[in-house]
Amino acid sequence: MTLLWAGLIVLGVTTVAIAAMLVVRRGAPAGSYFEDGDRASGIFGVIATGFAVLIGFVVFLSFQSFDTSRSGAEAEAQIVEQQFETAQFLPRDVRGVLSGELVCYARNVVYEEWPRMDSGTLATSRNPWGIRMMQELQKTEPRSPSEQTAYSKWFDQRSDRESARADRAHGAEGVIPRPVWIVLFMSSIAIFVYMLFFADSAERAIVQATMMGAVAMVLTSTLLLLWFLDHPYHSGGGGLRPVAMERTLQLLQQERSRISGIVIPCDQHGVARPQ
């Protein structure tokens, strides 16, 4: 969802809410439908407070998931770059192959996995190049001390990379359960309906419109904010993009020009070439 669509939704809901208040106001008695305004305001305060507390917890949970996804994407990109450096100390028979497969891994993340996270179809699938790198390592046996150290370090970095990838992919699934969304929408509707009973024919229309418009704008903006935090991988403004991995790809391209023997077994989108 783009910022333009979000703005149009807020404007549309606010306009409908104001129109509803002005229509109800025409037949409303002076002083609103409530005979005891103080008691009605107190009850509204209880409803609004409960809604605010629920929103606070949900926003905290959603923002925490959003930040974890962002941190995971950055950590994964950094580890891929580190693994590329580590690969240069592995045995010669796998050094060039693993370096090329790391480039393919990064391309696959940017051009294949990111759109799938945007559409919510990544699920629990693994990156195919992560599997191929593991299979490639099984074919070699490090001998020198430097090769053995790099071999051990590679597996540590692999574990860190998979953990970072899991953090990145976690945000694509959404963390707000459907029952919570139902409660939030029902609470918003309840507040909207309750506000209509404050319609007062003796009060100026601009005041009534401002009162209802402000409430509708805050409720709609808050729900859209929750949707944004619960769906961090979107093409709209503020969505998480593969900036860190794209930067890593540029660095690997620079390193590749200085290292010979690197084989890239994939196309520009990280899809394996036919063998």
N, C-alpha and C positions, 0 to 999 in steps of 0.2 A: 504494500500500500504506500503510495507516494504522499508527500506532505500536502500536495494539492487535493488529493482525494480526502485526506483526513480533515483538511480545512473545510471542504465542501460538506462533509458529513456533519461536522460541528455546526456549521451555518444552517444546514437543513434542519437538524433536530432542534436547534435553538429557535428557528423561525416557526416551526410547527408548535413548539411549546408556548411561544408568545401568542400565536394565533388562538390556541386552545384557551389560554387564560383570558384573552380579550372577549372571546365568544361566551365563556362562562360568566364573565364579569357583567355582561349585559343583563342577565336575569338574577344576579346575586343581590342579596339584601345589603343594606348599608352596614358596614362593620364586619363583613364576611359571613360565611355560613355558620361559624362557631359562635355560640352565645357567650362562652367564656374564653376569650382570646388568650389569657395567660395560661390556662390549662392546656389549650391546644398547642401553644408554643412550647410548653414543657414536654409534651408528648413528642412533638416534632424534634426537639433536642435529643430525646432518647433515641429516636430512629436514626437521626443524622449521626449521632455519636457511635452507635453500633456499626453503621455503614463505614464511618471513618476508620474505626479500629480494624475492621475486616480489610479495608483497602490498604491500610498501612502494612499489615502483615503480608498481604499478597504482593504489594509493590516491593517490599524487602526481599521476598523469596524470588520474585522475577528478576530483580536487578542483580541479585547474587548469581543466578543462573546465567544472565547476560554477561556479567563480568567474567565468570568462569569460562564461558565459550570464547570470549575475546582473548583471555590469557592463554587458553589452550591452543588457539590458532597461532598466536605469536610464539609460544614455546615450541610447538611442533616445527615451525619454519626454522627456528634457530637450531634445533637439534638436527634437522636435515643437513644444514650447512656444516655442523660439527661432524656429522657422520661422513660427509664427503671428504673432509680433511683426514679423518681416521682411516678411510679406505685407502689412502695413499701409502699407508704403512703395512697393509695386508700383503699376502703373497701375490706375486705378479700375475698369476693365472686368473685371479678374481678381481684384481685391483681395478682394471678398466671397466669390467662388466658391472661391478657394483656401483662404480661412480656413475655410469650411464643409467643404471636402473634407479638411482637416487634422483637424477634429473627427471626421469619418467614419473617417479612417485610425486614429485613436486608439480609437474604438469597435470597429472591426474587429479590432484587435489584442487587445483585452480579451475580446470576446465570441465571436469567430470563430476567430482564430489560436490563442489560448491553449488552448482545448479540443482543437484539432487537434494541438498540440504534446504535450499530455497523452496522446493516443492514438497519437502517432507517425505521423500522416498528413499533416503539413505539407509534408514533403519539400522540393522546390525551387520550390514555387509562390510567386508574388509577391503582394504586397498590391495588390488592384485599385485602391485609391485612390491609390497611388503612381503607377500608370500614368496614371490620369485627371488627376492634377495635372500630369504632364509634358505630356500632350496639351493641357491648358488653357494652359500657358505658351507653347506654340507659336503660339497665336493672338494674342499681344500683342507689342508692340515698345516697350521703354522709351525715353523721350525725355529727360526731365530728368536731371540728374546723380544726384539721390537715387534715382530709379527705376532707373537703370543700376547704381548701387552695390548696391541691394537685389536686383536681378536676378542679379548676379554672386554675391552672398552666398547667395542661395537655392540655387544649384547647388552651392556648397561645402557647405552644410548638408545638402542632399539626399544627397551622396556620403557624408557622415559618418553620416547616418541609415541608409542602406542597409548601411553597414559594421557599424553597431551591431546592425541587424536580423539580419545574417548571424551575428554572434556569439551573439545570442539563440537563433536557430533551430538553431545547430550542436549545442547540448546536447541537443536533442530527438531527435537521431539516435543518441545513444549513442557513446561513444568506445572502449569495451572490445571488441575483436574476439571473435568466437565461439570461436576456438581458445584464447584466454586463459581464457575461462570454463570450457572443457572441462578445461584443465590445472588450474585452481583446484579444480574439483570432484573431479577424480581425486586430486589431492594431499590434499584433505580426507578422502576415503574411505580413502586409504592410511594417513594418520595415525590415523584411527579404528580401522582393522583392526589396525594395529601396537600400538595401546594395549591391545587385547583380550588380546594375548599377555603383558601385564604382570599379568594376573589371578592372584591369589595367595590360595589357600584359607586360608593361615595368617594373613593380615592381616584386620583387622576390616572388616566390610562397609561401614561408614560412610566409612572411609578410601578404599577402592576406589571407592565411589560418588562421593566428592568429587573424586578424581583424574580420573575419566572425565567427570564432569559439568562440571568447569572447562574441560577441553579442548574438549568439545562446545560449550559456551556461547561460548567465544572464537572458534572456527571459524565457527559459525553467525552470530554477531553481525558478524564481519568480512565475511563474504559478503553479508549484508544491507546493511551499510554501503556496500559497493561497488555493489550494486544501486541504492541510494538516490542515490549520487553520479552514477551513469551514467544515471539517469532523474530529472533535477531537476524536471521539470514534472509533478507529481502532486498530488492533492488532500490527501494525508496530511500529517501534521505535518512541518514543515521544508521542504516542497516550495516551489519558486519560484512566486509568485503575481504577477499584474499590478498590484502595489501602486503602482509608480512611474507607470505609464500611467493608472491610475485617479486618481491625484493630479493628473496633468496634465489629465485631462478636467475635473476640478473647477475648475482654474485657468482653462481655456479657457471654461468656462461663465460664470465671473465676468467674464472679458474680453469675452465675447460680449454681455453685458448692457450694456456701455458703448460698444459699437461698432455702428453701424447698417449695414444693407446686407448682412449675412452670411446666406447661404443654406445650409441644411443639407440636402443631397440624399440623406439616408439615414435609416433608422429608428434606434431606440435601440441596436440591435446592430450597426450599421455596415453593414447590407445596403442596397444602392441601392434607392430608391423607383422604381416604374415611371414612366416619362416619358410 
